[in-house]
Every structure is written in C-alpha cells, then in structure tokens.
Amino acid sequence: MVYIIAKLKLESFDKWKPVFNERSSVRRESGSKEARLFRNSNDPNEAMILFKWDNMENAKKYLESEALKETLKKVGATFTITYLDEVEKTV
C-alpha cells in the first residue's frame, strides 16, 4: 500500500466538498483504497486528506492528472502532494 497526504488550500470548503464527494468513485476506480479528510481547526478553508492507494503508479496517475488539476482549479483549490513510505505502525 501507498500513503499520500494532500494538503489543500480552498477558497471555500463548502464549495469544494461536494466535488470531493462526487469524485469518490473515480478515485476508487483509480486504485484508491481509503481517504480520510481532515480540516484545520484554525483555518476552515485548509484541509488535508490522508489517502491509502493500491500502488504508487496508480496514485501518481490520478493525483498528478490534468483532469484533477482542472477540477480543483474550477472550485478554487490548490494542493500539494506528499508521497509517504510507511516505516512503522505502533500505538
């Protein structure tokens, strides 16, 4: 599994959120296994998503696609992506 953190700066969380929800089937078809959405407590228009993806190739293909970039641009969202290597799981 591959883990990814996407950090988003949004013009409006409420405008972006329905688009995020609508794209869940596209993400799933692209290999996404899970997406956990977090919102900055001090800035309601900043969000982070922790994705779990089936493999790096599929994750990059989806997250770096022009289609996703155009969709986010339309709703006033910018984002950065960090690809993670899991080192350890502990309590």
PyMOL Python script that loads the backbone (N, CA, C, O; Angstrom):
from pymol import cmd

cmd.read_pdbstr("""\
ATOM      1  N   MET A   1       0.828  -1.186   0.000  1.00  0.00           N
ATOM      2  CA  MET A   1       0.000   0.000   0.000  1.00  0.00           C
ATOM      3  C   MET A   1       0.875   1.253   0.000  1.00  0.00           C
ATOM      4  O   MET A   1       2.006   1.258   0.484  1.00  0.00           O
ATOM      5  N   VAL A   2       0.314   2.281  -0.549  1.00  0.00           N
ATOM      6  CA  VAL A   2       0.979   3.578  -0.625  1.00  0.00           C
ATOM      7  C   VAL A   2       0.116   4.583   0.137  1.00  0.00           C
ATOM      8  O   VAL A   2      -1.111   4.568   0.036  1.00  0.00           O
ATOM      9  N   TYR A   3       0.773   5.451   0.895  1.00  0.00           N
ATOM     10  CA  TYR A   3       0.066   6.502   1.617  1.00  0.00           C
ATOM     11  C   TYR A   3       0.473   7.848   1.046  1.00  0.00           C
ATOM     12  O   TYR A   3       1.626   8.066   0.673  1.00  0.00           O
ATOM     13  N   ILE A   4      -0.497   8.741   0.988  1.00  0.00           N
ATOM     14  CA  ILE A   4      -0.284  10.072   0.421  1.00  0.00           C
ATOM     15  C   ILE A   4      -1.000  11.082   1.298  1.00  0.00           C
ATOM     16  O   ILE A   4      -2.106  10.833   1.776  1.00  0.00           O
ATOM     17  N   ILE A   5      -0.360  12.222   1.503  1.00  0.00           N
ATOM     18  CA  ILE A   5      -1.034  13.338   2.154  1.00  0.00           C
ATOM     19  C   ILE A   5      -1.201  14.437   1.114  1.00  0.00           C
ATOM     20  O   ILE A   5      -0.239  14.868   0.477  1.00  0.00           O
ATOM     21  N   ALA A   6      -2.429  14.876   0.958  1.00  0.00           N
ATOM     22  CA  ALA A   6      -2.722  16.013   0.089  1.00  0.00           C
ATOM     23  C   ALA A   6      -3.120  17.170   0.998  1.00  0.00           C
ATOM     24  O   ALA A   6      -4.037  17.047   1.810  1.00  0.00           O
ATOM     25  N   LYS A   7      -2.427  18.287   0.855  1.00  0.00           N
ATOM     26  CA  LYS A   7      -2.747  19.488   1.631  1.00  0.00           C
ATOM     27  C   LYS A   7      -3.399  20.474   0.678  1.00  0.00           C
ATOM     28  O   LYS A   7      -2.822  20.847  -0.343  1.00  0.00           O
ATOM     29  N   LEU A   8      -4.619  20.895   1.029  1.00  0.00           N
ATOM     30  CA  LEU A   8      -5.390  21.766   0.160  1.00  0.00           C
ATOM     31  C   LEU A   8      -5.638  23.121   0.782  1.00  0.00           C
ATOM     32  O   LEU A   8      -5.940  23.232   1.971  1.00  0.00           O
ATOM     33  N   LYS A   9      -5.508  24.142  -0.027  1.00  0.00           N
ATOM     34  CA  LYS A   9      -5.901  25.497   0.352  1.00  0.00           C
ATOM     35  C   LYS A   9      -7.123  25.803  -0.501  1.00  0.00           C
ATOM     36  O   LYS A   9      -7.056  25.763  -1.729  1.00  0.00           O
ATOM     37  N   LEU A  10      -8.240  26.106   0.153  1.00  0.00           N
ATOM     38  CA  LEU A  10      -9.519  26.231  -0.526  1.00  0.00           C
ATOM     39  C   LEU A  10     -10.077  27.641  -0.445  1.00  0.00           C
ATOM     40  O   LEU A  10      -9.957  28.305   0.585  1.00  0.00           O
ATOM     41  N   GLU A  11     -10.684  28.093  -1.528  1.00  0.00           N
ATOM     42  CA  GLU A  11     -11.426  29.357  -1.458  1.00  0.00           C
ATOM     43  C   GLU A  11     -12.629  29.174  -0.548  1.00  0.00           C
ATOM     44  O   GLU A  11     -12.979  30.060   0.231  1.00  0.00           O
ATOM     45  N   SER A  12     -13.258  28.004  -0.660  1.00  0.00           N
ATOM     46  CA  SER A  12     -14.429  27.699   0.161  1.00  0.00           C
ATOM     47  C   SER A  12     -14.531  26.190   0.357  1.00  0.00           C
ATOM     48  O   SER A  12     -14.702  25.448  -0.611  1.00  0.00           O
ATOM     49  N   PHE A  13     -14.428  25.736   1.597  1.00  0.00           N
ATOM     50  CA  PHE A  13     -14.578  24.319   1.907  1.00  0.00           C
ATOM     51  C   PHE A  13     -15.931  23.816   1.415  1.00  0.00           C
ATOM     52  O   PHE A  13     -16.028  22.732   0.839  1.00  0.00           O
ATOM     53  N   ASP A  14     -16.977  24.612   1.646  1.00  0.00           N
ATOM     54  CA  ASP A  14     -18.334  24.201   1.279  1.00  0.00           C
ATOM     55  C   ASP A  14     -18.519  24.069  -0.233  1.00  0.00           C
ATOM     56  O   ASP A  14     -19.341  23.268  -0.679  1.00  0.00           O
ATOM     57  N   LYS A  15     -17.791  24.819  -1.009  1.00  0.00           N
ATOM     58  CA  LYS A  15     -17.846  24.714  -2.469  1.00  0.00           C
ATOM     59  C   LYS A  15     -17.059  23.486  -2.945  1.00  0.00           C
ATOM     60  O   LYS A  15     -17.475  22.806  -3.882  1.00  0.00           O
ATOM     61  N   TRP A  16     -15.943  23.211  -2.307  1.00  0.00           N
ATOM     62  CA  TRP A  16     -15.081  22.107  -2.711  1.00  0.00           C
ATOM     63  C   TRP A  16     -15.615  20.742  -2.289  1.00  0.00           C
ATOM     64  O   TRP A  16     -15.499  19.781  -3.049  1.00  0.00           O
ATOM     65  N   LYS A  17     -16.193  20.635  -1.102  1.00  0.00           N
ATOM     66  CA  LYS A  17     -16.567  19.341  -0.513  1.00  0.00           C
ATOM     67  C   LYS A  17     -17.488  18.502  -1.404  1.00  0.00           C
ATOM     68  O   LYS A  17     -17.238  17.304  -1.531  1.00  0.00           O
ATOM     69  N   PRO A  18     -18.532  19.051  -2.027  1.00  0.00           N
ATOM     70  CA  PRO A  18     -19.371  18.214  -2.894  1.00  0.00           C
ATOM     71  C   PRO A  18     -18.591  17.633  -4.080  1.00  0.00           C
ATOM     72  O   PRO A  18     -18.870  16.515  -4.512  1.00  0.00           O
ATOM     73  N   VAL A  19     -17.630  18.372  -4.600  1.00  0.00           N
ATOM     74  CA  VAL A  19     -16.803  17.878  -5.707  1.00  0.00           C
ATOM     75  C   VAL A  19     -15.938  16.715  -5.220  1.00  0.00           C
ATOM     76  O   VAL A  19     -15.788  15.716  -5.924  1.00  0.00           O
ATOM     77  N   PHE A  20     -15.378  16.838  -4.040  1.00  0.00           N
ATOM     78  CA  PHE A  20     -14.603  15.749  -3.440  1.00  0.00           C
ATOM     79  C   PHE A  20     -15.473  14.495  -3.309  1.00  0.00           C
ATOM     80  O   PHE A  20     -15.041  13.394  -3.649  1.00  0.00           O
ATOM     81  N   ASN A  21     -16.681  14.669  -2.821  1.00  0.00           N
ATOM     82  CA  ASN A  21     -17.602  13.540  -2.654  1.00  0.00           C
ATOM     83  C   ASN A  21     -17.959  12.897  -4.000  1.00  0.00           C
ATOM     84  O   ASN A  21     -17.988  11.672  -4.119  1.00  0.00           O
ATOM     85  N   GLU A  22     -18.227  13.719  -4.998  1.00  0.00           N
ATOM     86  CA  GLU A  22     -18.608  13.223  -6.325  1.00  0.00           C
ATOM     87  C   GLU A  22     -17.493  12.396  -6.965  1.00  0.00           C
ATOM     88  O   GLU A  22     -17.773  11.486  -7.745  1.00  0.00           O
ATOM     89  N   ARG A  23     -16.252  12.697  -6.652  1.00  0.00           N
ATOM     90  CA  ARG A  23     -15.124  12.025  -7.286  1.00  0.00           C
ATOM     91  C   ARG A  23     -14.718  10.721  -6.583  1.00  0.00           C
ATOM     92  O   ARG A  23     -13.735  10.094  -6.978  1.00  0.00           O
ATOM     93  N   SER A  24     -15.452  10.312  -5.564  1.00  0.00           N
ATOM     94  CA  SER A  24     -15.054   9.105  -4.824  1.00  0.00           C
ATOM     95  C   SER A  24     -15.032   7.867  -5.721  1.00  0.00           C
ATOM     96  O   SER A  24     -14.135   7.034  -5.588  1.00  0.00           O
ATOM     97  N   SER A  25     -15.980   7.731  -6.614  1.00  0.00           N
ATOM     98  CA  SER A  25     -15.988   6.550  -7.490  1.00  0.00           C
ATOM     99  C   SER A  25     -14.820   6.587  -8.472  1.00  0.00           C
ATOM    100  O   SER A  25     -14.255   5.542  -8.794  1.00  0.00           O
ATOM    101  N   VAL A  26     -14.451   7.769  -8.949  1.00  0.00           N
ATOM    102  CA  VAL A  26     -13.296   7.907  -9.846  1.00  0.00           C
ATOM    103  C   VAL A  26     -12.017   7.533  -9.108  1.00  0.00           C
ATOM    104  O   VAL A  26     -11.162   6.836  -9.655  1.00  0.00           O
ATOM    105  N   ARG A  27     -11.886   7.997  -7.865  1.00  0.00           N
ATOM    106  CA  ARG A  27     -10.714   7.639  -7.062  1.00  0.00           C
ATOM    107  C   ARG A  27     -10.643   6.129  -6.845  1.00  0.00           C
ATOM    108  O   ARG A  27      -9.584   5.520  -6.992  1.00  0.00           O
ATOM    109  N   ARG A  28     -11.778   5.538  -6.496  1.00  0.00           N
ATOM    110  CA  ARG A  28     -11.819   4.100  -6.226  1.00  0.00           C
ATOM    111  C   ARG A  28     -11.417   3.315  -7.489  1.00  0.00           C
ATOM    112  O   ARG A  28     -10.645   2.360  -7.405  1.00  0.00           O
ATOM    113  N   GLU A  29     -11.941   3.719  -8.654  1.00  0.00           N
ATOM    114  CA  GLU A  29     -11.593   3.057  -9.916  1.00  0.00           C
ATOM    115  C   GLU A  29     -10.115   3.239 -10.252  1.00  0.00           C
ATOM    116  O   GLU A  29      -9.542   2.436 -10.988  1.00  0.00           O
ATOM    117  N   SER A  30      -9.502   4.285  -9.717  1.00  0.00           N
ATOM    118  CA  SER A  30      -8.089   4.575  -9.971  1.00  0.00           C
ATOM    119  C   SER A  30      -7.156   3.911  -8.963  1.00  0.00           C
ATOM    120  O   SER A  30      -5.938   4.073  -9.046  1.00  0.00           O
ATOM    121  N   GLY A  31      -7.714   3.168  -8.018  1.00  0.00           N
ATOM    122  CA  GLY A  31      -6.885   2.432  -7.070  1.00  0.00           C
ATOM    123  C   GLY A  31      -6.904   2.946  -5.647  1.00  0.00           C
ATOM    124  O   GLY A  31      -6.208   2.405  -4.788  1.00  0.00           O
ATOM    125  N   SER A  32      -7.688   3.981  -5.376  1.00  0.00           N
ATOM    126  CA  SER A  32      -7.762   4.492  -4.010  1.00  0.00           C
ATOM    127  C   SER A  32      -8.480   3.469  -3.127  1.00  0.00           C
ATOM    128  O   SER A  32      -9.530   2.936  -3.485  1.00  0.00           O
ATOM    129  N   LYS A  33      -7.890   3.219  -1.982  1.00  0.00           N
ATOM    130  CA  LYS A  33      -8.473   2.272  -1.025  1.00  0.00           C
ATOM    131  C   LYS A  33      -9.164   2.977   0.137  1.00  0.00           C
ATOM    132  O   LYS A  33     -10.070   2.426   0.762  1.00  0.00           O
ATOM    133  N   GLU A  34      -8.731   4.184   0.412  1.00  0.00           N
ATOM    134  CA  GLU A  34      -9.288   4.930   1.545  1.00  0.00           C
ATOM    135  C   GLU A  34      -8.866   6.387   1.443  1.00  0.00           C
ATOM    136  O   GLU A  34      -7.783   6.703   0.950  1.00  0.00           O
ATOM    137  N   ALA A  35      -9.738   7.267   1.916  1.00  0.00           N
ATOM    138  CA  ALA A  35      -9.397   8.686   2.012  1.00  0.00           C
ATOM    139  C   ALA A  35      -9.956   9.199   3.331  1.00  0.00           C
ATOM    140  O   ALA A  35     -11.157   9.097   3.586  1.00  0.00           O
ATOM    141  N   ARG A  36      -9.092   9.745   4.158  1.00  0.00           N
ATOM    142  CA  ARG A  36      -9.504  10.340   5.432  1.00  0.00           C
ATOM    143  C   ARG A  36      -9.324  11.843   5.325  1.00  0.00           C
ATOM    144  O   ARG A  36      -8.221  12.334   5.086  1.00  0.00           O
ATOM    145  N   LEU A  37     -10.410  12.560   5.503  1.00  0.00           N
ATOM    146  CA  LEU A  37     -10.418  14.011   5.347  1.00  0.00           C
ATOM    147  C   LEU A  37     -10.283  14.688   6.711  1.00  0.00           C
ATOM    148  O   LEU A  37     -10.978  14.346   7.668  1.00  0.00           O
ATOM    149  N   PHE A  38      -9.371  15.656   6.771  1.00  0.00           N
ATOM    150  CA  PHE A  38      -9.150  16.444   7.979  1.00  0.00           C
ATOM    151  C   PHE A  38      -9.271  17.919   7.609  1.00  0.00           C
ATOM    152  O   PHE A  38      -8.982  18.322   6.483  1.00  0.00           O
ATOM    153  N   ARG A  39      -9.704  18.707   8.580  1.00  0.00           N
ATOM    154  CA  ARG A  39      -9.841  20.144   8.386  1.00  0.00           C
ATOM    155  C   ARG A  39      -9.041  20.864   9.458  1.00  0.00           C
ATOM    156  O   ARG A  39      -9.075  20.482  10.627  1.00  0.00           O
ATOM    157  N   ASN A  40      -8.325  21.899   9.063  1.00  0.00           N
ATOM    158  CA  ASN A  40      -7.520  22.673  10.002  1.00  0.00           C
ATOM    159  C   ASN A  40      -8.457  23.359  11.005  1.00  0.00           C
ATOM    160  O   ASN A  40      -9.377  24.071  10.601  1.00  0.00           O
ATOM    161  N   SER A  41      -8.234  23.154  12.293  1.00  0.00           N
ATOM    162  CA  SER A  41      -9.075  23.746  13.344  1.00  0.00           C
ATOM    163  C   SER A  41      -9.014  25.268  13.345  1.00  0.00           C
ATOM    164  O   SER A  41      -9.964  25.930  13.764  1.00  0.00           O
ATOM    165  N   ASN A  42      -7.904  25.821  12.878  1.00  0.00           N
ATOM    166  CA  ASN A  42      -7.724  27.271  12.896  1.00  0.00           C
ATOM    167  C   ASN A  42      -8.001  27.935  11.555  1.00  0.00           C
ATOM    168  O   ASN A  42      -8.044  29.163  11.476  1.00  0.00           O
ATOM    169  N   ASP A  43      -8.188  27.161  10.517  1.00  0.00           N
ATOM    170  CA  ASP A  43      -8.447  27.698   9.184  1.00  0.00           C
ATOM    171  C   ASP A  43      -9.422  26.762   8.474  1.00  0.00           C
ATOM    172  O   ASP A  43      -9.004  25.730   7.949  1.00  0.00           O
ATOM    173  N   PRO A  44     -10.709  27.098   8.446  1.00  0.00           N
ATOM    174  CA  PRO A  44     -11.709  26.201   7.876  1.00  0.00           C
ATOM    175  C   PRO A  44     -11.567  25.968   6.374  1.00  0.00           C
ATOM    176  O   PRO A  44     -12.217  25.081   5.821  1.00  0.00           O
ATOM    177  N   ASN A  45     -10.724  26.754   5.714  1.00  0.00           N
ATOM    178  CA  ASN A  45     -10.514  26.572   4.283  1.00  0.00           C
ATOM    179  C   ASN A  45      -9.175  25.915   3.964  1.00  0.00           C
ATOM    180  O   ASN A  45      -8.645  26.040   2.860  1.00  0.00           O
ATOM    181  N   GLU A  46      -8.645  25.213   4.961  1.00  0.00           N
ATOM    182  CA  GLU A  46      -7.469  24.380   4.741  1.00  0.00           C
ATOM    183  C   GLU A  46      -7.833  22.957   5.144  1.00  0.00           C
ATOM    184  O   GLU A  46      -8.351  22.715   6.234  1.00  0.00           O
ATOM    185  N   ALA A  47      -7.555  22.032   4.249  1.00  0.00           N
ATOM    186  CA  ALA A  47      -7.892  20.633   4.510  1.00  0.00           C
ATOM    187  C   ALA A  47      -6.703  19.754   4.166  1.00  0.00           C
ATOM    188  O   ALA A  47      -5.832  20.135   3.384  1.00  0.00           O
ATOM    189  N   MET A  48      -6.683  18.572   4.764  1.00  0.00           N
ATOM    190  CA  MET A  48      -5.690  17.557   4.436  1.00  0.00           C
ATOM    191  C   MET A  48      -6.424  16.237   4.251  1.00  0.00           C
ATOM    192  O   MET A  48      -7.394  15.925   4.942  1.00  0.00           O
ATOM    193  N   ILE A  49      -5.925  15.490   3.301  1.00  0.00           N
ATOM    194  CA  ILE A  49      -6.500  14.171   3.040  1.00  0.00           C
ATOM    195  C   ILE A  49      -5.378  13.154   3.141  1.00  0.00           C
ATOM    196  O   ILE A  49      -4.334  13.301   2.506  1.00  0.00           O
ATOM    197  N   LEU A  50      -5.598  12.128   3.938  1.00  0.00           N
ATOM    198  CA  LEU A  50      -4.680  11.002   4.007  1.00  0.00           C
ATOM    199  C   LEU A  50      -5.277   9.896   3.142  1.00  0.00           C
ATOM    200  O   LEU A  50      -6.301   9.303   3.479  1.00  0.00           O
ATOM    201  N   PHE A  51      -4.614   9.635   2.026  1.00  0.00           N
ATOM    202  CA  PHE A  51      -5.063   8.593   1.107  1.00  0.00           C
ATOM    203  C   PHE A  51      -4.288   7.307   1.340  1.00  0.00           C
ATOM    204  O   PHE A  51      -3.115   7.328   1.714  1.00  0.00           O
ATOM    205  N   LYS A  52      -4.962   6.197   1.115  1.00  0.00           N
ATOM    206  CA  LYS A  52      -4.314   4.896   1.018  1.00  0.00           C
ATOM    207  C   LYS A  52      -4.599   4.428  -0.412  1.00  0.00           C
ATOM    208  O   LYS A  52      -5.754   4.365  -0.833  1.00  0.00           O
ATOM    209  N   TRP A  53      -3.534   4.101  -1.154  1.00  0.00           N
ATOM    210  CA  TRP A  53      -3.674   3.747  -2.558  1.00  0.00           C
ATOM    211  C   TRP A  53      -3.085   2.365  -2.796  1.00  0.00           C
ATOM    212  O   TRP A  53      -2.220   1.925  -2.038  1.00  0.00           O
ATOM    213  N   ASP A  54      -3.534   1.682  -3.824  1.00  0.00           N
ATOM    214  CA  ASP A  54      -3.059   0.326  -4.091  1.00  0.00           C
ATOM    215  C   ASP A  54      -1.598   0.279  -4.508  1.00  0.00           C
ATOM    216  O   ASP A  54      -0.874  -0.636  -4.117  1.00  0.00           O
ATOM    217  N   ASN A  55      -1.150   1.262  -5.306  1.00  0.00           N
ATOM    218  CA  ASN A  55       0.258   1.299  -5.690  1.00  0.00           C
ATOM    219  C   ASN A  55       0.643   2.713  -6.122  1.00  0.00           C
ATOM    220  O   ASN A  55      -0.225   3.537  -6.409  1.00  0.00           O
ATOM    221  N   MET A  56       1.921   2.984  -6.164  1.00  0.00           N
ATOM    222  CA  MET A  56       2.433   4.319  -6.453  1.00  0.00           C
ATOM    223  C   MET A  56       2.070   4.775  -7.865  1.00  0.00           C
ATOM    224  O   MET A  56       1.714   5.936  -8.069  1.00  0.00           O
ATOM    225  N   GLU A  57       2.158   3.885  -8.824  1.00  0.00           N
ATOM    226  CA  GLU A  57       1.861   4.240 -10.208  1.00  0.00           C
ATOM    227  C   GLU A  57       0.430   4.761 -10.356  1.00  0.00           C
ATOM    228  O   GLU A  57       0.210   5.797 -10.983  1.00  0.00           O
ATOM    229  N   ASN A  58      -0.531   4.056  -9.787  1.00  0.00           N
ATOM    230  CA  ASN A  58      -1.932   4.479  -9.870  1.00  0.00           C
ATOM    231  C   ASN A  58      -2.173   5.783  -9.104  1.00  0.00           C
ATOM    232  O   ASN A  58      -2.930   6.644  -9.551  1.00  0.00           O
ATOM    233  N   ALA A  59      -1.529   5.916  -7.960  1.00  0.00           N
ATOM    234  CA  ALA A  59      -1.687   7.136  -7.160  1.00  0.00           C
ATOM    235  C   ALA A  59      -1.194   8.348  -7.935  1.00  0.00           C
ATOM    236  O   ALA A  59      -1.888   9.362  -8.017  1.00  0.00           O
ATOM    237  N   LYS A  60      -0.007   8.247  -8.498  1.00  0.00           N
ATOM    238  CA  LYS A  60       0.563   9.370  -9.249  1.00  0.00           C
ATOM    239  C   LYS A  60      -0.250   9.671 -10.503  1.00  0.00           C
ATOM    240  O   LYS A  60      -0.455  10.834 -10.851  1.00  0.00           O
ATOM    241  N   LYS A  61      -0.709   8.632 -11.176  1.00  0.00           N
ATOM    242  CA  LYS A  61      -1.511   8.826 -12.385  1.00  0.00           C
ATOM    243  C   LYS A  61      -2.758   9.646 -12.077  1.00  0.00           C
ATOM    244  O   LYS A  61      -3.117  10.541 -12.841  1.00  0.00           O
ATOM    245  N   TYR A  62      -3.416   9.345 -10.969  1.00  0.00           N
ATOM    246  CA  TYR A  62      -4.629  10.080 -10.595  1.00  0.00           C
ATOM    247  C   TYR A  62      -4.295  11.467 -10.032  1.00  0.00           C
ATOM    248  O   TYR A  62      -4.833  12.472 -10.496  1.00  0.00           O
ATOM    249  N   LEU A  63      -3.421  11.518  -9.049  1.00  0.00           N
ATOM    250  CA  LEU A  63      -3.176  12.765  -8.319  1.00  0.00           C
ATOM    251  C   LEU A  63      -2.404  13.807  -9.127  1.00  0.00           C
ATOM    252  O   LEU A  63      -2.459  14.995  -8.810  1.00  0.00           O
ATOM    253  N   GLU A  64      -1.698  13.383 -10.148  1.00  0.00           N
ATOM    254  CA  GLU A  64      -0.952  14.319 -10.979  1.00  0.00           C
ATOM    255  C   GLU A  64      -1.621  14.557 -12.334  1.00  0.00           C
ATOM    256  O   GLU A  64      -1.028  15.160 -13.228  1.00  0.00           O
ATOM    257  N   SER A  65      -2.852  14.083 -12.475  1.00  0.00           N
ATOM    258  CA  SER A  65      -3.555  14.205 -13.757  1.00  0.00           C
ATOM    259  C   SER A  65      -4.039  15.630 -14.008  1.00  0.00           C
ATOM    260  O   SER A  65      -4.364  16.373 -13.082  1.00  0.00           O
ATOM    261  N   GLU A  66      -4.075  15.981 -15.270  1.00  0.00           N
ATOM    262  CA  GLU A  66      -4.592  17.295 -15.671  1.00  0.00           C
ATOM    263  C   GLU A  66      -6.073  17.410 -15.335  1.00  0.00           C
ATOM    264  O   GLU A  66      -6.547  18.491 -14.984  1.00  0.00           O
ATOM    265  N   ALA A  67      -6.802  16.314 -15.439  1.00  0.00           N
ATOM    266  CA  ALA A  67      -8.231  16.330 -15.131  1.00  0.00           C
ATOM    267  C   ALA A  67      -8.480  16.746 -13.683  1.00  0.00           C
ATOM    268  O   ALA A  67      -9.368  17.555 -13.412  1.00  0.00           O
ATOM    269  N   LEU A  68      -7.699  16.194 -12.752  1.00  0.00           N
ATOM    270  CA  LEU A  68      -7.858  16.564 -11.347  1.00  0.00           C
ATOM    271  C   LEU A  68      -7.461  18.018 -11.131  1.00  0.00           C
ATOM    272  O   LEU A  68      -8.150  18.755 -10.426  1.00  0.00           O
ATOM    273  N   LYS A  69      -6.352  18.430 -11.736  1.00  0.00           N
ATOM    274  CA  LYS A  69      -5.901  19.816 -11.582  1.00  0.00           C
ATOM    275  C   LYS A  69      -6.943  20.801 -12.090  1.00  0.00           C
ATOM    276  O   LYS A  69      -7.180  21.829 -11.456  1.00  0.00           O
ATOM    277  N   GLU A  70      -7.565  20.504 -13.221  1.00  0.00           N
ATOM    278  CA  GLU A  70      -8.608  21.378 -13.778  1.00  0.00           C
ATOM    279  C   GLU A  70      -9.842  21.411 -12.881  1.00  0.00           C
ATOM    280  O   GLU A  70     -10.433  22.470 -12.666  1.00  0.00           O
ATOM    281  N   THR A  71     -10.225  20.256 -12.364  1.00  0.00           N
ATOM    282  CA  THR A  71     -11.382  20.186 -11.466  1.00  0.00           C
ATOM    283  C   THR A  71     -11.152  21.041 -10.229  1.00  0.00           C
ATOM    284  O   THR A  71     -12.030  21.805  -9.826  1.00  0.00           O
ATOM    285  N   LEU A  72      -9.981  20.914  -9.630  1.00  0.00           N
ATOM    286  CA  LEU A  72      -9.674  21.686  -8.426  1.00  0.00           C
ATOM    287  C   LEU A  72      -9.582  23.181  -8.724  1.00  0.00           C
ATOM    288  O   LEU A  72      -9.999  24.006  -7.911  1.00  0.00           O
ATOM    289  N   LYS A  73      -9.049  23.522  -9.864  1.00  0.00           N
ATOM    290  CA  LYS A  73      -8.950  24.922 -10.254  1.00  0.00           C
ATOM    291  C   LYS A  73     -10.341  25.555 -10.358  1.00  0.00           C
ATOM    292  O   LYS A  73     -10.537  26.703  -9.958  1.00  0.00           O
ATOM    293  N   LYS A  74     -11.298  24.806 -10.895  1.00  0.00           N
ATOM    294  CA  LYS A  74     -12.671  25.306 -11.063  1.00  0.00           C
ATOM    295  C   LYS A  74     -13.338  25.633  -9.734  1.00  0.00           C
ATOM    296  O   LYS A  74     -14.197  26.512  -9.673  1.00  0.00           O
ATOM    297  N   VAL A  75     -12.954  24.934  -8.669  1.00  0.00           N
ATOM    298  CA  VAL A  75     -13.567  25.177  -7.359  1.00  0.00           C
ATOM    299  C   VAL A  75     -12.643  25.976  -6.446  1.00  0.00           C
ATOM    300  O   VAL A  75     -12.882  26.069  -5.242  1.00  0.00           O
ATOM    301  N   GLY A  76     -11.594  26.548  -7.019  1.00  0.00           N
ATOM    302  CA  GLY A  76     -10.715  27.422  -6.236  1.00  0.00           C
ATOM    303  C   GLY A  76      -9.867  26.698  -5.215  1.00  0.00           C
ATOM    304  O   GLY A  76      -9.720  27.161  -4.084  1.00  0.00           O
ATOM    305  N   ALA A  77      -9.304  25.560  -5.605  1.00  0.00           N
ATOM    306  CA  ALA A  77      -8.478  24.785  -4.681  1.00  0.00           C
ATOM    307  C   ALA A  77      -7.070  24.624  -5.253  1.00  0.00           C
ATOM    308  O   ALA A  77      -6.893  24.359  -6.442  1.00  0.00           O
ATOM    309  N   THR A  78      -6.086  24.789  -4.391  1.00  0.00           N
ATOM    310  CA  THR A  78      -4.710  24.454  -4.733  1.00  0.00           C
ATOM    311  C   THR A  78      -4.254  23.380  -3.766  1.00  0.00           C
ATOM    312  O   THR A  78      -4.768  23.283  -2.651  1.00  0.00           O
ATOM    313  N   PHE A  79      -3.286  22.568  -4.188  1.00  0.00           N
ATOM    314  CA  PHE A  79      -2.879  21.477  -3.323  1.00  0.00           C
ATOM    315  C   PHE A  79      -1.427  21.099  -3.535  1.00  0.00           C
ATOM    316  O   PHE A  79      -0.838  21.342  -4.589  1.00  0.00           O
ATOM    317  N   THR A  80      -0.874  20.498  -2.502  1.00  0.00           N
ATOM    318  CA  THR A  80       0.434  19.878  -2.584  1.00  0.00           C
ATOM    319  C   THR A  80       0.278  18.415  -2.184  1.00  0.00           C
ATOM    320  O   THR A  80      -0.567  18.063  -1.361  1.00  0.00           O
ATOM    321  N   ILE A  81       1.098  17.589  -2.777  1.00  0.00           N
ATOM    322  CA  ILE A  81       1.032  16.151  -2.537  1.00  0.00           C
ATOM    323  C   ILE A  81       2.349  15.692  -1.923  1.00  0.00           C
ATOM    324  O   ILE A  81       3.424  16.091  -2.371  1.00  0.00           O
ATOM    325  N   THR A  82       2.258  14.854  -0.898  1.00  0.00           N
ATOM    326  CA  THR A  82       3.437  14.227  -0.308  1.00  0.00           C
ATOM    327  C   THR A  82       3.222  12.723  -0.327  1.00  0.00           C
ATOM    328  O   THR A  82       2.265  12.215   0.258  1.00  0.00           O
ATOM    329  N   TYR A  83       4.114  12.020  -0.999  1.00  0.00           N
ATOM    330  CA  TYR A  83       4.068  10.559  -1.046  1.00  0.00           C
ATOM    331  C   TYR A  83       4.878  10.029   0.134  1.00  0.00           C
ATOM    332  O   TYR A  83       5.992  10.486   0.389  1.00  0.00           O
ATOM    333  N   LEU A  84       4.311   9.065   0.846  1.00  0.00           N
ATOM    334  CA  LEU A  84       4.918   8.582   2.084  1.00  0.00           C
ATOM    335  C   LEU A  84       5.330   7.123   1.992  1.00  0.00           C
ATOM    336  O   LEU A  84       4.669   6.319   1.336  1.00  0.00           O
ATOM    337  N   ASP A  85       6.409   6.797   2.644  1.00  0.00           N
ATOM    338  CA  ASP A  85       6.824   5.417   2.850  1.00  0.00           C
ATOM    339  C   ASP A  85       6.566   5.081   4.314  1.00  0.00           C
ATOM    340  O   ASP A  85       7.106   5.732   5.209  1.00  0.00           O
ATOM    341  N   GLU A  86       5.752   4.078   4.556  1.00  0.00           N
ATOM    342  CA  GLU A  86       5.478   3.690   5.941  1.00  0.00           C
ATOM    343  C   GLU A  86       6.705   3.006   6.526  1.00  0.00           C
ATOM    344  O   GLU A  86       7.264   2.080   5.938  1.00  0.00           O
ATOM    345  N   VAL A  87       7.103   3.479   7.685  1.00  0.00           N
ATOM    346  CA  VAL A  87       8.271   2.939   8.358  1.00  0.00           C
ATOM    347  C   VAL A  87       7.861   1.991   9.487  1.00  0.00           C
ATOM    348  O   VAL A  87       8.481   0.949   9.699  1.00  0.00           O
ATOM    349  N   GLU A  88       6.816   2.373  10.198  1.00  0.00           N
ATOM    350  CA  GLU A  88       6.418   1.582  11.362  1.00  0.00           C
ATOM    351  C   GLU A  88       4.990   1.925  11.722  1.00  0.00           C
ATOM    352  O   GLU A  88       4.528   3.044  11.498  1.00  0.00           O
ATOM    353  N   LYS A  89       4.292   0.947  12.283  1.00  0.00           N
ATOM    354  CA  LYS A  89       2.956   1.155  12.816  1.00  0.00           C
ATOM    355  C   LYS A  89       3.009   0.777  14.284  1.00  0.00           C
ATOM    356  O   LYS A  89       3.407  -0.333  14.636  1.00  0.00           O
ATOM    357  N   THR A  90       2.605   1.709  15.139  1.00  0.00           N
ATOM    358  CA  THR A  90       2.697   1.488  16.579  1.00  0.00           C
ATOM    359  C   THR A  90       1.535   2.160  17.293  1.00  0.00           C
ATOM    360  O   THR A  90       0.725   2.837  16.660  1.00  0.00           O
ATOM    361  N   VAL A  91       1.452   1.984  18.560  1.00  0.00           N
ATOM    362  CA  VAL A  91       0.395   2.591  19.381  1.00  0.00           C
ATOM    363  C   VAL A  91       0.969   3.806  20.076  1.00  0.00           C
ATOM    364  O   VAL A  91       0.261   4.481  20.823  1.00  0.00           O
TER     365      VAL A  91
END
""", "prot")
cmd.dss("prot")
cmd.show_as("cartoon", "prot")
cmd.util.cbc("prot")
cmd.orient("prot")
